[in-house]
Amino acid sequence: MSPAFPQRADVVVIGGGFAGAATAHFLGQQGVADIVLLEKEATCGYHASGRNAALCRQLTSDELFTDYTMRGAAFLREPPAGFADRPLLSRTGSVLLVDDAARLSELARQAAARRLPFDLVTPESLAQRWPKLADAPSAGGIFFATDGVIDVHTLLQSYLRGARDAGTRVIVSCEVTGFEPLSSSSDRVRLVTSRGTIDARCVVMAAGAWVEQLGRKAGASPRVFTPIHRHVFITEPVAGLDREAPFVWHLGEQEFYVRPEGSGYLLSGCDGTPSEPHDARVAAGATEVLAARLETAAPQLCELGIARAWACLRTFAPDNRPVIAWDDTCSWLLWVAGLGGHGATSSAAIGEDAATKLLARVR
């Protein structure tokens, strides 16, 4: 049951996914207790944070994101004592697979520059661990032993529990519908919600695919965020499944990723259709789109039947980088958005940096 609706707060966080929950958690760890987290759905993490593939991948296509994912992964491997009641990361490792030798060398260079431990993987050695990828065209890959699979449910609930323990009031089924500045200097704001109004010194805009819409309602400086509609699939049971195999992410022209899940595989063809914010559902023909991608990229995976599918939204800024920044127009608004597909892995670092920015305003 949600607590009584408050009238005032130092910080209001909009969004109960990884970005918002981690920000509230780390702000609470710094001694800020007057925090309210508002989630429009009946449960936190209903959208992107609850519908991801749980992959902890540290080396990304962007240097800034890699900073965040490496810091976040270190937290997942060794969280503070008492943060979670079970391990957050299953260290299966990962393999980034590429089509050409030049890109393989570049990935190795980037990993070495980051002092990120890795080993080169030949197509032959990959096929020994992943027989279903024996026919996948590649120049080889890189194995990262410190990557793995995240327990995303435990991670999100641990952030929320830590936030509540520090005094944060988490209120679900509460949609923000408007903003009213409370002074000529606009240093405070009143949020209008489906549950009532609340006055705040600072607002954290961490609403995932809805951040651009809410930013316009707030009168913030124009920012563009693009939600991408993506699909994830679970195959039918696979004989001889290696449950401890590292996940594989093929970065070639026919991009896809695959990992063991239950008695089958979790698969995605990394499809991406720009979309308006909505409760994502599986699109007609999604399975056929996956099959067309795997037909040449991983023919043996293409032969597997699909048992289940779901859709999700991944939200990107124009430069595909995370946005953790104060708004130029609304001095009370902090953007924490554009985490793309790296929200779970980077969440601890994102939350820490957002909390640091907020501390300067609320103390």
C-alpha positions, 0 to 999 in steps of 0.5 A: 500500500502506498503511503499517504500523499505528501504535500512537500518534498526536497526532491521528487523523483519521477519514475520507479525504474532503474534510473529513478530508483538508483538515484533515490537510493544513493541520495538517501545514502547521503543522508537526504531523507525528504524524497518522494518517488512517483511511479505512474504504474501500479508497480515500479519497473513495469516498462523497460526496467522489467523487460530487459535481457539482464545482460551486464555488458561493460564494453559499449560502443561509446566511451562515456557509456563504458565509463558508466557500465564498468563502474556499474558492473563493479557495484553488481559484482561487489555490492555494499554489505546488506544491499541485497539478499542474494548475488546480483550478477551471475558471472557467466562472462560474455563474448562480443563477436565481430565480422572483421579482423579490424573491428576485433583489433579495435575492440581489443585496443579499447578493452586494453586501454580500459584495463578491462580483462579479456581474451581473444576467441577464435570461431573454432573455440566459440563453436566448442562452447556454443555449437549452435553458433558454429555456422555464424560468420565471424572473424572471432570475438573477445571474451570478458570474464567479468560480464554476466547476467544480472538479477534485475528484479533483486537489483531494482527491489534493493534500490527501492528498499534502500531508498525506503529505509533512508526515508524515501516515500515511494508512491505508485499509481501516481501519474504526473500531469503538470507543473506549476512554478511557485516563484518568479525565480522558478526555484521551486515547483508544484507537481500536479498529479493524479493523486494530488499536488506536491511542492518540490525544490528539485525534480528528477526526470527519470521517466524513461520513454516518457521523459520528453513528453514530461519535459515539455509539460514542465516547460524545460529546454527542448530535448529529444529522446527517441524510444525504440521498440525492441523484441526479446524471445525465449526459444523452446527447450534445447537438448544439451543446453550449457546453462553456464555458457557466456552470453554472445553478442554479435556486433556485425551487420546482422546484430543479435544476442543470445544467452541460456535462459531456463531450458532454452535460449533468450534471443534478440535480433536487436531490432529497433523501430522508433516509437511513441511512448506506450505499453510495448506489445509484440508487433505482428511479424516480429518472429519473422523479422528475427528469423530473417536476421538469424538466417544468415547470422546464426542458421542453427539458432534460426531452426529453434522454435519460439516459445515466448516473446515480449516487447520493450522500449529502449530510450536514446538521446540523439548522441546515444549517450546518457543524460544526467544534467540540470535543465537550462530553463527549469533550474529545479529539473535534473534529467536522468534519461537516455540509458538505452539498453544499458540501464541495469548495468550502469544504474549504480554509477548513474544513480551515484552521479545524479545524487552528487548533482542533487546534493549541491542543491538540497544541502 
